Each structure stands twice: as structure tokens, then as C-alpha cells.
Amino acid sequence: MKKFHVLFAVLFGVSSLFASTPKSDTNSAVDWIKAELNYKANLRSENVGVKISAANFVRKYKLIGAVNELKELLFKDNADNVKMSAALALLSVGGNEGRVIVEKALESEENEIVSEFYRSVMHTSIVSE
């Protein structure tokens, strides 16, 4: 049963990495400062789905200004899938600081499935894409 949970966590992470979003070359018209502020606000939402989506977009668009909000999710959020999405985003946009934050979160994480997920994504190159 434990292997099933770990496999689920890893598959969740990989599927999150490849979540489909519309591809567009019109990003030049995007106000990235405003977009980053909106994603950071969404990371503080009460809605789990909104937080997961925001973390995925922070990772996709490499919004490095959201590191503190992602860090807060790792240490204070109760939803495991939010923590996993935040870890992926931190590893992608946070550089060495992001890796250190996830390693610290791993030390204090009580859920073995989330801990195993952190370990598995810290050693993959997919995160940095």
C-alpha cells in the first residue's frame, strides 16, 4: 500500500509538470509584474485548486518573485498536493535557495508520501524545464 501512495505522489508530480495550458506567442503583451502579483495573491488563497494552479503557473513562467509565498505553503499549508506543487515550483524557480527550502521542509515533513515526493523531485532534471 505504501508503494502505491509513493507511486501516486510521483505520478501526481509528473502529471503536474506536463499539465496542458494554452501555448501562445503573444506573451509580449503580458504585464508580468501584474501577473506575478496576481499569482502571489492566488498562492495565499483559501482554495486548494487555486493554490495548485498558481504554483504551476509560477513554475511555468519562472516567476522568481513568488519564492517566499511558495516557501510559506511548504511549511504552513495542510494540503499535501499544495505542498507538492509548491515544492516543484520552488525547485524550478528558486535556484539553490529553492533547493535548500525543500530540503528543510523535508526534515520537518511528517507525511511520508510528501517526504518521498520531495526526495524524488529533488533528484530529477524535469523540474528545471
Secondary structure, 3 states (H helix, E strand, C coil): CHHHHHHHHHHHHHHHHCCCCCCCCCHHHCCHHHHHHHHHHHHCCCCHHHHHHHHHHHHHHCCHHHHHHHHHHHHHCCCHHHHHHHHHHHHHHCHHHHHHHHHHHHHHCCCHHHHHHHHHHHCCCHHHC
